[in-house]
Amino acid sequence: MLRMKKIAPLIFSIFCITAKLYSQVRVPQIVSDSMILQRDARLKIWGWASAQEKITVKFNSKTYKTKADEKGNWSVYLSPMKAGGPYSMSISGINNISLKEILIGDVWLCSGQSNMEHYMAQHEVLYAKEIAEVNYPQIRQFKIPTNAKMDGPQIDVLPTSWKWANPKNIRSFTAVGYFFAKELYEKYHVPIGIINSTVGGTPIEAWTSEEGFKDFSEIKKIIEKNKDAVYLNSSGAQALNGNNNRVPRTTQDKGLTGPLTWFDVNYIPKGWRTIAIPGYWEDQGIKDLNGVVWYRKEVDVPASMIGKPAKVFLGRIVDADICYINGKQVGATTYMYPQRRYNVAEDVLTAGKNIFVVKVTNNNGKGGFVPDKPYYLFSGNDTIDLKGYWQYKVGEVFSPQGFFAGGGRGPIAAQNQPAALYNGMIAPLTNYTVKGFLWYQGEANTGKPAEYAKLQPAQISDWRNKWNMGELPFLFVQLPGFMDYNYLPSESSWAAFREAQFKSLSVSNTGMAVAIDLGEWNDIHPDNKKEVGRRLALLAEKNVYGENVIASGPLFQSATIEGNKINISFTNTGSGLISNDGEELSEFAIAGADKKFVWAKAKIEGDKVIVMSEEIAKPLYVRYAWADNPVNPNLYNKEVRADGSVGRGLPASPFRTDN
């Protein structure tokens, strides 16, 4: 008994030491070296420790003390500070954390799907000079790794760090976010931090919290079901919520199963047919084929291109591809949207004949090579055009029935589920003070514009409630033109979606960057991210920084009917309405009571546009740029700068009056 009394204190001491080792002070990923903190605001610094542990934070010559609660949570609030730095921060409890290179400036959360996610390296051809010469130590990005969580909000994001804008780091910066930050930095000369929380192909529902769906009962039911692990693993959940896990019930790809693969340099092609690149195979004699088609071409390469790194550009391919040169794989892409830009090692090409083989897999719709994109091989100053006639052979045909094993539709995609991305990629950030939000999303929701008109205001309100900083600025991008041009007035789901986005301007302290003129008919990810960033920055300058600038193109205000004419009034006319190409206004259509729209003649009179058509004696309705991809939406204003000078004009937003 006496011996136990002597041992007990020793055991207790060991326990205390062990507890301390495993309960050290921690901070979230975003509170780290090189972070940018929001100027002129009360700032929360928070983390975790052992229960009741005393914490001391030292920053900018001030000391803040607190104590962790029973669950180990702690926080302090820093006094508002002006822009500046770099500073260091010390956080101490049982252990010490030292953070360096901290700046005070403005912090913007950039979120949405792929057009906000697209990083500078994906646009390196257009922005090669920008990437090579960038040197902005005071522009920094915090990139959030993808993390979809359906079981509830997380306390931290996956491991990541702050990076500053130099030629190495800039390649992973959101292009829209970077150009936005650059505009503001060059104007105000204060550090700009961008938090990049984006995931391509995701709907707005994934980015809104469970509480944000209080008025959406069906969505709340889905969230509750998704918390149930038994349900998620059930065949019923697979059948109800399936996504993309297709298992084609077909034979294997013939291009990979013979004595020699079809990309082998020793393979001798037999029975191959001729086809043009670019182009879709459904337009060139292959009817309704979902499957695998192999393309092959002998390319003569001069000696001047040999022994040095090269690149092959294959435009865009629907859906997936693998590219081989002389039997060696030089690149692969698993889905349709990225442009194919593959590096070719210096030992791949040979002088004279080279065998180019591209395996293309398509799951639905037209497969092949998208027109009006670059197709060439280049090395140094030499370029070889790859457009023209290739040989092709079908390697595999997918059955039109039974895409999924077991007859179901496959397991759900977590990143598309309501609240899932909010839980993993937004909730952990809500303690971090920001200046405002930038949002570029919608392509995943274009099929349900009426629903989006309710979902986006709900999301805006939700994020503002979570940050609890009042009506934080929310600036968003209206979708640009995309898909085929239509030369007749017609209905359009994308136009209706842009209208739904427009309606969010009724929410206070919001701004919409019109991008109808920045799209590409054959690319859902248009290259011109710089102008998108500039237009968002203009909105910030006016709405957030109080500048006297015209920050938007003309926005529809009202329409009045006078006989056979409709007079349209706009806000944001600047110093006047213009046709930006000097031609007659186009893309205006009018209709009578039957709502059968015809093209109208339109002219500018003062701050109004007058439209009419000899075909419509009693017009009732008018539309402008009402198409997936309007041919020439040329109504603009004259953008006026703070000093009164006229800058580049801004385009009018599409609209209709028959809704």
C-alpha positions as CSV (number, residue, x, y, z in Angstrom):
1,M,0.0,0.0,0.0
2,L,2.8,2.4,0.9
3,R,4.5,1.5,-2.4
4,M,1.3,2.5,-4.3
5,K,1.2,5.8,-2.6
6,K,4.7,6.6,-3.8
7,I,4.0,5.4,-7.4
8,A,0.7,7.3,-7.8
9,P,2.2,10.8,-8.0
10,L,4.6,9.5,-10.6
11,I,1.8,8.1,-12.7
12,F,-0.1,11.3,-12.4
13,S,2.9,13.3,-13.5
14,I,3.4,11.1,-16.5
15,F,-0.3,11.5,-17.4
16,C,-0.1,15.2,-17.2
17,I,3.0,15.3,-19.4
18,T,1.3,13.0,-21.9
19,A,-1.8,15.1,-21.9
20,K,0.3,18.2,-22.6
21,L,2.1,16.6,-25.5
22,Y,-1.2,15.7,-27.2
23,S,-3.0,18.9,-26.4
24,Q,-0.7,21.5,-27.9
25,V,-1.9,24.8,-29.1
26,R,-3.1,24.6,-32.7
27,V,-4.4,27.2,-35.2
28,P,-6.4,26.6,-38.5
29,Q,-4.6,26.3,-41.8
30,I,-5.5,29.8,-42.9
31,V,-3.8,31.4,-39.8
32,S,-0.3,30.8,-41.0
33,D,2.8,32.3,-42.5
34,S,2.3,35.0,-45.1
35,M,-1.4,35.4,-44.4
36,I,-3.1,38.7,-45.2
37,L,-5.4,40.0,-42.5
38,Q,-8.3,42.4,-43.2
39,R,-7.5,46.0,-42.5
40,D,-9.7,48.4,-40.5
41,A,-11.6,45.5,-38.9
42,R,-11.8,43.6,-35.6
43,L,-10.0,40.4,-36.3
44,K,-10.6,37.0,-34.8
45,I,-7.6,34.7,-34.2
46,W,-8.7,31.3,-33.0
47,G,-7.6,27.7,-32.5
48,W,-7.6,24.7,-30.2
49,A,-5.7,23.6,-27.1
50,S,-6.2,21.6,-24.0
51,A,-9.2,22.5,-21.8
52,Q,-8.6,25.6,-19.7
53,E,-5.1,26.1,-21.2
54,K,-3.9,29.7,-21.0
55,I,-3.1,31.3,-24.4
56,T,-1.1,34.4,-25.3
57,V,-1.1,36.0,-28.7
58,K,1.4,38.8,-29.5
59,F,1.0,40.8,-32.6
60,N,2.1,44.3,-33.8
61,S,3.4,45.4,-30.3
62,K,0.2,44.2,-28.6
63,T,-0.5,41.3,-26.3
64,Y,-3.8,39.4,-26.1
65,K,-4.6,36.8,-23.5
66,T,-7.3,34.2,-23.2
67,K,-8.0,30.7,-21.9
68,A,-9.4,27.7,-23.8
69,D,-12.9,26.5,-22.8
70,E,-13.8,23.0,-21.6
71,K,-13.7,21.7,-25.2
72,G,-10.3,23.3,-26.0
73,N,-11.6,26.1,-28.2
74,W,-10.0,29.5,-27.8
75,S,-10.0,32.8,-29.6
76,V,-8.8,36.4,-29.2
77,Y,-9.8,39.6,-31.1
78,L,-7.2,41.9,-32.5
79,S,-7.8,45.6,-32.6
80,P,-8.4,47.2,-36.1
81,M,-5.2,48.1,-38.0
82,K,-4.3,50.0,-41.0
83,A,-2.7,48.4,-44.1
84,G,0.9,47.4,-43.7
85,G,3.4,44.8,-42.8
86,P,5.2,42.5,-42.8
87,Y,4.6,41.5,-39.2
88,S,5.2,38.4,-37.0
89,M,2.8,36.7,-34.7
90,S,3.5,34.7,-31.6
91,I,0.9,32.3,-30.2
92,S,1.9,30.5,-27.0
93,G,0.4,28.0,-24.5
94,I,2.0,24.7,-23.7
95,N,3.9,25.2,-26.9
96,N,4.8,28.2,-29.1
97,I,3.8,29.0,-32.6
98,S,5.6,31.6,-34.6
99,L,4.1,33.1,-37.8
100,K,6.0,35.4,-40.1
101,E,5.5,37.6,-43.2
102,I,2.0,38.7,-42.2
103,L,0.4,41.6,-44.1
104,I,-2.6,43.8,-43.3
105,G,-4.8,44.6,-46.4
106,D,-8.0,43.5,-48.0
107,V,-9.2,39.9,-48.2
108,W,-11.6,38.6,-50.8
109,L,-13.2,35.2,-50.9
110,C,-13.3,33.9,-54.5
111,S,-15.7,31.0,-55.0
112,G,-17.8,29.1,-57.5
113,Q,-17.1,26.5,-60.2
114,S,-14.6,26.1,-62.9
115,N,-14.6,29.6,-64.5
116,M,-13.5,31.0,-61.1
117,E,-11.3,27.9,-60.4
118,H,-9.4,28.1,-63.7
119,Y,-5.8,28.9,-62.8
120,M,-3.4,31.0,-64.7
121,A,-1.5,28.0,-66.1
122,Q,-4.6,26.9,-68.0
123,H,-4.4,30.2,-69.9
124,E,-0.7,30.4,-70.3
125,V,-0.7,31.0,-74.0
126,L,-2.8,34.2,-73.7
127,Y,-1.1,35.3,-70.5
128,A,2.5,34.0,-71.1
129,K,4.1,37.4,-70.5
130,E,2.0,38.1,-67.4
131,I,3.0,34.8,-65.9
132,A,6.7,35.2,-66.8
133,E,7.0,38.8,-65.4
134,V,4.6,38.8,-62.4
135,N,6.2,40.1,-59.2
136,Y,3.6,41.1,-56.6
137,P,4.7,40.0,-53.1
138,Q,1.6,41.8,-51.7
139,I,-0.9,39.8,-53.7
140,R,-1.4,36.4,-52.1
141,Q,-3.6,33.4,-52.6
142,F,-4.9,30.8,-50.1
143,K,-6.0,27.9,-52.2
144,I,-8.5,25.6,-50.5
145,P,-8.2,21.9,-51.5
146,T,-11.4,20.2,-52.6
147,N,-13.2,18.6,-49.6
148,A,-16.8,17.7,-49.8
149,K,-18.3,16.7,-46.5
150,M,-21.9,15.6,-46.2
151,D,-21.9,14.9,-42.4
152,G,-21.7,18.5,-41.3
153,P,-19.5,21.6,-41.1
154,Q,-15.8,21.0,-40.6
155,I,-13.6,23.1,-38.2
156,D,-10.7,23.3,-40.7
157,V,-9.8,23.0,-44.3
158,L,-7.3,20.4,-45.7
159,P,-3.6,21.3,-45.4
160,T,-2.6,24.2,-47.7
161,S,-0.7,27.6,-47.4
162,W,-0.6,31.2,-48.5
163,K,1.4,31.9,-51.7
164,W,2.5,35.2,-53.2
165,A,2.3,36.2,-56.9
166,N,5.6,35.2,-58.6
167,P,6.2,33.3,-61.8
168,K,6.2,29.9,-60.0
169,N,3.2,30.4,-57.7
170,I,1.0,32.4,-60.1
171,R,0.4,29.3,-62.2
172,S,-2.0,28.0,-59.6
173,F,-3.8,31.3,-58.9
174,T,-7.4,31.7,-59.9
175,A,-7.1,33.8,-63.1
176,V,-10.2,35.9,-62.5
177,G,-9.2,36.4,-58.8
178,Y,-5.7,37.4,-59.7
179,F,-6.6,40.0,-62.3
180,F,-9.2,41.3,-59.9
181,A,-6.6,41.6,-57.2
182,K,-4.0,43.2,-59.5
183,E,-6.5,45.9,-60.5
184,L,-7.2,46.8,-56.9
185,Y,-3.5,46.6,-55.8
186,E,-2.3,48.9,-58.6
187,K,-5.0,51.4,-57.7
188,Y,-4.9,51.4,-53.9
189,H,-1.4,49.9,-53.2
190,V,-2.6,47.9,-50.3
191,P,-2.0,44.1,-49.9
192,I,-4.7,42.0,-51.5
193,G,-5.5,38.5,-50.3
194,I,-7.6,36.1,-52.3
195,I,-9.1,33.0,-50.7
196,N,-9.6,30.5,-53.6
197,S,-12.4,28.1,-52.6
198,T,-13.6,26.6,-55.9
199,V,-14.5,23.3,-57.5
200,G,-15.4,22.8,-61.2
201,G,-18.7,21.5,-62.3
202,T,-20.5,22.1,-59.0
203,P,-24.0,23.5,-58.3
204,I,-24.8,26.4,-56.0
205,E,-26.6,24.0,-53.7
206,A,-23.2,22.5,-52.7
207,W,-21.9,25.9,-51.5
208,T,-24.8,26.8,-49.3
209,S,-25.1,25.7,-45.6
210,E,-27.9,23.5,-44.3
211,E,-29.3,26.5,-42.5
212,G,-29.4,28.4,-45.8
213,F,-32.0,26.0,-47.1
214,K,-34.7,26.8,-44.5
215,D,-37.1,27.7,-47.3
216,F,-36.2,24.6,-49.4
217,S,-37.8,21.6,-47.8
218,E,-36.9,19.1,-50.5
219,I,-33.2,20.1,-50.3
220,K,-33.2,19.8,-46.6
221,K,-34.6,16.2,-46.9
222,I,-31.6,15.4,-49.2
223,I,-29.2,16.8,-46.6
224,E,-30.7,14.7,-43.8
225,K,-30.5,11.6,-46.0
226,N,-26.9,12.2,-46.9
227,K,-25.9,12.2,-43.2
228,D,-27.0,8.6,-43.0
229,A,-24.1,6.3,-43.8
230,V,-26.5,3.3,-44.2
231,Y,-28.5,5.2,-46.8
232,L,-25.4,6.3,-48.7
233,N,-24.2,2.7,-49.0
234,S,-27.6,1.4,-50.1
235,S,-28.6,0.5,-53.6
236,G,-31.6,2.8,-53.2
237,A,-29.3,5.8,-52.7
238,Q,-27.3,4.8,-55.7
239,A,-30.4,4.5,-57.9
240,L,-31.8,7.9,-56.7
241,N,-28.7,10.0,-56.7
242,G,-26.4,8.4,-59.3
243,N,-23.8,10.5,-61.1
244,N,-21.1,9.5,-63.5
245,N,-19.8,6.0,-62.7
246,R,-20.6,4.4,-66.1
247,V,-19.6,0.8,-66.7
248,P,-20.1,0.2,-70.4
249,R,-21.4,-3.3,-71.2
250,T,-19.2,-3.9,-74.2
251,T,-16.3,-5.8,-75.5
252,Q,-12.8,-4.4,-74.7
253,D,-11.2,-1.7,-76.8
254,K,-9.8,-3.4,-80.0
255,G,-7.0,-0.8,-80.1
256,L,-5.5,-2.3,-76.9
257,T,-6.3,-6.0,-77.3
258,G,-4.5,-7.1,-80.5
259,P,-1.0,-8.5,-80.9
260,L,0.1,-4.8,-81.2
261,T,-1.6,-1.8,-79.7
262,W,-2.8,0.7,-82.3
263,F,-0.3,3.3,-80.9
264,D,2.7,1.0,-81.3
265,V,5.2,2.2,-83.8
266,N,5.4,-1.2,-85.4
267,Y,1.6,-1.5,-85.8
268,I,0.5,-1.6,-89.5
269,P,-2.9,0.0,-89.9
270,K,-5.5,-2.0,-91.9
271,G,-9.1,-0.9,-92.6
272,W,-8.7,2.6,-91.4
273,R,-10.8,5.4,-93.0
274,T,-10.3,9.1,-93.6
275,I,-11.7,11.8,-91.3
276,A,-11.1,15.6,-90.8
277,I,-9.6,17.2,-87.8
278,P,-11.1,19.4,-86.3
279,G,-14.7,18.0,-86.5
280,Y,-17.1,15.6,-84.9
281,W,-17.3,12.0,-86.1
282,E,-21.1,12.1,-86.2
283,D,-20.8,14.8,-88.9
284,Q,-18.4,12.6,-90.9
285,G,-20.1,9.3,-91.5
286,I,-20.1,7.7,-88.0
287,K,-23.7,7.7,-86.8
288,D,-24.7,7.9,-83.2
289,L,-21.6,6.3,-81.8
290,N,-20.7,6.5,-78.1
291,G,-17.4,4.7,-77.6
292,V,-13.8,4.9,-78.6
293,V,-12.4,6.1,-81.9
294,W,-8.7,6.1,-82.7
295,Y,-7.1,8.8,-84.9
296,R,-3.7,8.3,-86.6
297,K,-1.5,10.6,-88.8
298,E,2.0,10.5,-90.1
299,V,3.6,13.9,-89.6
300,D,6.9,14.9,-91.2
301,V,9.0,16.8,-88.8
302,P,12.1,18.8,-89.9
303,A,15.5,18.3,-88.3
304,S,15.4,21.8,-86.9
305,M,12.7,20.7,-84.5
306,I,14.5,17.7,-83.1
307,G,16.4,17.5,-79.9
308,K,14.5,20.2,-78.1
309,P,11.3,20.4,-76.0
310,A,8.1,20.8,-78.1
311,K,4.4,21.2,-77.5
312,V,1.4,19.7,-79.2
313,F,-1.9,21.6,-79.1
314,L,-5.0,19.5,-79.8
315,G,-7.7,22.2,-79.2
316,R,-10.6,20.6,-77.2
317,I,-11.7,17.0,-77.5
318,V,-15.1,15.5,-76.5
319,D,-14.9,13.8,-74.1
320,A,-11.5,12.2,-73.1
321,D,-8.3,11.5,-74.9
322,I,-4.8,10.0,-74.7
323,C,-2.2,11.3,-77.1
324,Y,0.8,9.2,-78.3
325,I,3.7,10.2,-80.5
326,N,6.0,7.5,-81.8
327,G,4.5,5.1,-79.3
328,K,5.0,7.2,-76.2
329,Q,2.2,8.8,-74.3
330,V,2.7,12.6,-74.2
331,G,-0.6,13.6,-72.6
332,A,-4.1,12.7,-71.4
333,T,-7.3,14.4,-70.3
334,T,-10.3,12.8,-68.8
335,Y,-13.1,15.2,-69.6
336,M,-14.1,17.6,-72.4
337,Y,-13.5,21.1,-71.1
338,P,-9.7,21.7,-70.8
339,Q,-7.8,22.7,-73.8
340,R,-5.2,20.0,-74.7
341,R,-1.7,21.5,-74.5
342,Y,0.8,18.7,-74.0
343,N,4.5,18.9,-73.5
344,V,6.6,16.7,-75.8
345,A,10.0,15.7,-74.3
346,E,13.1,16.4,-76.5
347,D,13.7,12.6,-77.1
348,V,10.2,11.9,-78.6
349,L,10.3,13.4,-82.1
350,T,12.5,12.2,-84.9
351,A,13.6,13.8,-88.1
352,G,11.2,12.7,-90.9
353,K,8.2,10.5,-90.3
354,N,6.5,10.6,-86.8
355,I,3.4,8.7,-85.9
356,F,0.7,10.7,-84.0
357,V,-2.1,8.7,-82.5
358,V,-5.0,10.0,-80.4
359,K,-7.4,7.8,-78.6
360,V,-10.8,9.6,-78.1
361,T,-13.5,8.4,-75.8
362,N,-17.0,9.8,-75.9
363,N,-19.9,8.9,-73.6
364,N,-22.7,11.0,-75.0
365,G,-23.6,13.3,-77.9
366,K,-21.1,14.2,-80.6
367,G,-17.5,13.0,-80.1
368,G,-14.3,14.3,-81.7
369,F,-12.3,17.5,-82.0
370,V,-13.9,20.9,-81.4
371,P,-13.6,23.4,-84.3
372,D,-12.0,26.8,-84.1
373,K,-9.3,25.8,-81.7
374,P,-5.5,25.5,-82.2
375,Y,-4.2,22.2,-83.6
376,Y,-0.5,22.3,-84.2
377,L,3.0,21.1,-83.1
378,F,5.6,23.7,-82.3
379,S,9.2,23.7,-81.2
380,G,11.2,26.9,-80.9
381,N,10.2,29.1,-83.9
382,D,8.9,26.1,-86.0
383,T,5.3,25.2,-86.2
384,I,3.5,22.3,-88.0
385,D,-0.3,22.5,-88.6
386,L,-2.1,19.4,-87.5
387,K,-5.4,20.2,-89.0
388,G,-6.5,18.3,-92.0
389,Y,-7.2,14.6,-92.9
390,W,-6.3,11.9,-90.4
391,Q,-7.1,8.1,-90.5
392,Y,-9.6,6.7,-88.0
393,K,-10.8,3.3,-86.7
394,V,-13.5,2.5,-84.1
395,G,-12.0,0.6,-81.2
396,E,-15.1,0.2,-79.0
397,V,-18.8,0.8,-79.1
398,F,-20.7,1.5,-75.9
399,S,-24.1,-0.2,-75.4
400,P,-27.0,2.4,-75.2
401,Q,-28.4,0.3,-72.4
402,G,-27.3,-0.4,-68.9
403,F,-24.6,2.2,-68.3
404,F,-24.2,1.1,-64.7
405,A,-23.4,-2.2,-63.2
406,G,-26.4,-3.7,-61.3
407,G,-28.9,-1.6,-63.2
408,G,-28.5,1.4,-60.9
409,R,-27.3,4.8,-61.7
410,G,-24.1,4.7,-59.5
411,P,-23.1,6.3,-56.3
412,I,-23.7,9.9,-55.7
413,A,-21.0,12.5,-56.2
414,A,-20.4,14.1,-52.9
415,Q,-19.2,17.5,-54.3
416,N,-22.5,18.0,-56.0
417,Q,-24.6,17.4,-52.9
418,P,-26.4,20.2,-51.0
419,A,-24.1,21.9,-48.3
420,A,-21.2,19.5,-49.0
421,L,-18.7,22.0,-50.2
422,Y,-19.9,24.6,-47.8
423,N,-19.2,22.1,-45.0
424,G,-15.7,21.3,-46.1
425,M,-14.5,24.5,-47.8
426,I,-16.5,27.5,-46.5
427,A,-17.6,26.7,-43.0
428,P,-13.9,26.6,-41.7
429,L,-13.4,30.1,-43.0
430,T,-16.3,32.0,-41.4
431,N,-14.1,33.2,-38.5
432,Y,-11.7,34.8,-40.9
433,T,-12.6,38.4,-41.6
434,V,-13.0,39.3,-45.3
435,K,-13.8,42.4,-47.3
436,G,-16.3,40.7,-49.5
437,F,-17.2,37.8,-51.8
438,L,-16.6,37.2,-55.5
439,W,-18.8,34.5,-57.1
440,Y,-18.5,33.0,-60.6
441,Q,-20.8,30.0,-60.9
442,G,-24.0,28.8,-62.7
443,E,-23.1,26.5,-65.6
444,A,-24.1,23.6,-63.4
445,N,-27.5,25.1,-62.7
446,T,-28.5,26.5,-66.2
447,G,-31.3,23.9,-66.5
448,K,-33.3,25.3,-63.6
449,P,-33.2,29.2,-63.9
450,A,-36.4,29.7,-61.8
451,E,-35.0,27.7,-59.0
452,Y,-31.6,29.6,-59.2
453,A,-33.5,32.9,-58.9
454,K,-34.4,31.8,-55.3
455,L,-31.2,29.9,-54.5
456,Q,-28.7,32.7,-55.1
457,P,-30.4,35.2,-52.8
458,A,-30.6,32.5,-50.2
459,Q,-26.9,31.8,-50.6
460,I,-26.0,35.5,-50.3
461,S,-28.0,35.8,-47.1
462,D,-26.6,32.5,-45.8
463,W,-22.9,33.6,-46.2
464,R,-23.6,37.0,-44.7
465,N,-25.2,35.4,-41.7
466,K,-22.3,33.0,-41.2
467,W,-19.7,35.8,-41.3
468,N,-21.9,37.9,-39.1
469,M,-20.4,41.1,-40.5
470,G,-23.5,42.8,-41.9
471,E,-24.2,43.0,-45.6
472,L,-20.8,42.0,-46.9
473,P,-20.4,42.9,-50.6
474,F,-21.3,40.1,-53.0
475,L,-20.1,40.5,-56.5
476,F,-20.9,38.0,-59.2
477,V,-20.4,37.2,-62.9
478,Q,-23.3,36.8,-65.3
479,L,-22.6,33.9,-67.6
480,P,-21.0,34.7,-71.0
481,G,-22.2,33.5,-74.3
482,F,-21.8,29.8,-75.1
483,M,-22.8,27.2,-77.6
484,D,-24.0,27.6,-81.2
485,Y,-25.1,30.9,-82.6
486,N,-28.7,31.2,-83.5
487,Y,-29.6,33.7,-86.2
488,L,-33.3,33.6,-85.5
489,P,-35.1,34.8,-82.4
490,S,-35.6,31.7,-80.2
491,E,-36.0,30.5,-76.6
492,S,-32.9,30.0,-74.5
493,S,-32.2,28.3,-71.2
494,W,-28.9,30.2,-70.8
495,A,-30.7,33.5,-71.4
496,A,-33.3,32.6,-68.8
497,F,-30.5,31.7,-66.4
498,R,-28.8,35.1,-67.0
499,E,-32.2,36.7,-66.1
500,A,-32.2,34.7,-62.9
501,Q,-28.8,36.0,-62.0
502,F,-29.9,39.6,-62.9
503,K,-32.7,39.2,-60.3
504,S,-30.1,38.8,-57.5
505,L,-29.3,42.5,-58.0
506,S,-32.4,43.2,-56.0
507,V,-30.4,42.0,-52.9
508,S,-28.7,45.0,-51.3
509,N,-24.9,45.5,-51.7
510,T,-24.5,43.2,-54.7
511,G,-23.0,43.8,-58.1
512,M,-23.1,41.9,-61.4
513,A,-20.3,41.8,-64.0
514,V,-21.9,41.4,-67.4
515,A,-19.8,39.0,-69.5
516,I,-22.1,38.3,-72.5
517,D,-19.4,39.5,-74.9
518,L,-16.6,37.5,-73.4
519,G,-17.7,34.0,-74.3
520,E,-16.5,31.5,-76.9
521,W,-19.1,29.4,-78.7
522,N,-17.0,26.3,-78.5
523,D,-15.6,26.6,-75.0
524,I,-17.5,26.8,-71.7
525,H,-14.2,28.2,-70.2
526,P,-13.4,31.3,-72.3
527,D,-9.8,32.5,-72.3
528,N,-10.4,36.2,-71.5
529,K,-10.3,36.0,-67.7
530,K,-8.5,39.4,-67.4
531,E,-11.5,41.4,-68.5
532,V,-13.8,39.4,-66.1
533,G,-11.4,40.3,-63.3
534,R,-11.4,44.0,-64.4
535,R,-15.1,44.2,-64.5
536,L,-15.4,42.7,-61.0
537,A,-12.8,45.2,-59.8
538,L,-14.8,48.1,-61.2
539,L,-17.8,46.9,-59.2
540,A,-15.6,46.8,-56.1
541,E,-14.2,50.3,-56.7
542,K,-17.7,51.7,-56.9
543,N,-19.7,49.6,-54.4
544,V,-17.0,48.9,-51.8
545,Y,-14.3,51.6,-52.2
546,G,-16.7,54.5,-52.9
547,E,-15.2,55.6,-56.3
548,N,-17.3,57.7,-58.6
549,V,-17.1,55.3,-61.6
550,I,-19.5,53.6,-64.0
551,A,-19.1,50.0,-62.9
552,S,-21.6,48.2,-65.0
553,G,-23.0,48.3,-68.5
554,P,-26.6,49.4,-69.2
555,L,-29.2,47.5,-67.2
556,F,-32.8,47.3,-68.2
557,Q,-35.1,49.6,-66.2
558,S,-38.4,50.0,-68.0
559,A,-40.2,49.9,-71.4
560,T,-43.1,52.0,-72.7
561,I,-45.2,51.4,-75.8
562,E,-45.9,54.2,-78.3
563,G,-47.8,53.0,-81.3
564,N,-45.6,50.6,-83.2
565,K,-42.5,51.4,-81.1
566,I,-41.2,50.3,-77.8
567,N,-39.0,52.8,-75.8
568,I,-36.5,51.2,-73.5
569,S,-34.9,53.0,-70.5
570,F,-31.7,51.8,-68.8
571,T,-29.7,52.5,-65.6
572,N,-25.9,52.8,-65.8
573,T,-25.9,54.6,-69.1
574,G,-22.7,56.5,-68.2
575,S,-21.9,59.3,-70.5
576,G,-24.2,57.8,-73.2
577,L,-25.3,54.7,-74.9
578,I,-23.3,53.5,-77.9
579,S,-23.0,50.7,-80.5
580,N,-19.6,49.5,-79.7
581,D,-18.7,48.5,-83.2
582,G,-20.2,51.6,-84.9
583,E,-22.9,49.5,-86.7
584,E,-26.6,49.4,-86.2
585,L,-27.8,48.0,-82.9
586,S,-28.5,44.3,-83.2
587,E,-30.0,41.4,-81.1
588,F,-33.2,43.3,-80.4
589,A,-36.5,41.4,-81.1
590,I,-40.1,42.4,-80.5
591,A,-43.5,40.6,-80.5
592,G,-47.2,41.3,-80.2
593,A,-49.7,39.5,-78.1
594,D,-48.8,36.1,-79.7
595,K,-45.2,36.4,-78.5
596,K,-43.8,35.4,-81.8
597,F,-40.6,37.4,-81.9
598,V,-39.0,38.9,-84.9
599,W,-35.9,41.0,-85.3
600,A,-36.4,44.7,-84.7
601,K,-34.7,47.8,-85.9
602,A,-33.2,49.6,-82.9
603,K,-31.7,53.1,-82.5
604,I,-30.3,55.2,-79.7
605,E,-32.2,58.4,-78.8
606,G,-30.6,60.1,-75.8
607,D,-30.5,57.6,-72.9
608,K,-33.1,55.3,-74.5
609,V,-33.3,52.7,-77.2
610,I,-36.2,52.8,-79.6
611,V,-37.2,49.5,-81.3
612,M,-39.8,48.7,-84.0
613,S,-40.5,46.3,-86.8
614,E,-42.7,46.7,-89.9
615,E,-43.9,43.1,-89.2
616,I,-45.4,44.0,-85.8
617,A,-48.0,46.8,-85.8
618,K,-48.9,46.5,-82.2
619,P,-45.7,45.4,-80.3
620,L,-46.1,44.4,-76.6
621,Y,-42.8,42.8,-75.8
622,V,-39.1,43.3,-76.4
623,R,-36.0,41.1,-75.9
624,Y,-32.3,41.9,-76.1
625,A,-29.5,39.3,-76.6
626,W,-32.0,36.6,-75.7
627,A,-29.9,33.5,-76.8
628,D,-27.5,31.0,-75.5
629,N,-24.8,32.8,-77.4
630,P,-26.1,36.0,-79.1
631,V,-24.3,36.8,-82.4
632,N,-23.5,40.5,-81.9
633,P,-24.7,42.1,-78.6
634,N,-23.3,45.5,-79.4
635,L,-25.2,47.9,-77.0
636,Y,-22.7,49.4,-74.6
637,N,-22.3,52.5,-72.5
638,K,-19.3,54.9,-72.4
639,E,-17.6,54.0,-69.1
640,V,-16.7,57.2,-67.2
641,R,-13.7,57.2,-64.8
642,A,-13.5,59.2,-61.6
643,D,-11.5,62.0,-63.3
644,G,-14.3,62.3,-65.9
645,S,-12.4,60.7,-68.8
646,V,-14.1,58.1,-70.9
647,G,-12.7,54.6,-70.8
648,R,-13.6,51.3,-72.4
649,G,-17.4,50.8,-72.6
650,L,-19.3,48.1,-70.8
651,P,-21.9,45.8,-72.4
652,A,-25.6,45.9,-71.6
653,S,-27.1,42.9,-69.9
654,P,-29.5,40.7,-71.8
655,F,-33.2,41.1,-70.9
656,R,-36.8,40.5,-71.8
657,T,-40.1,42.1,-70.9
658,D,-42.4,39.1,-71.7
659,N,-41.7,37.3,-68.4
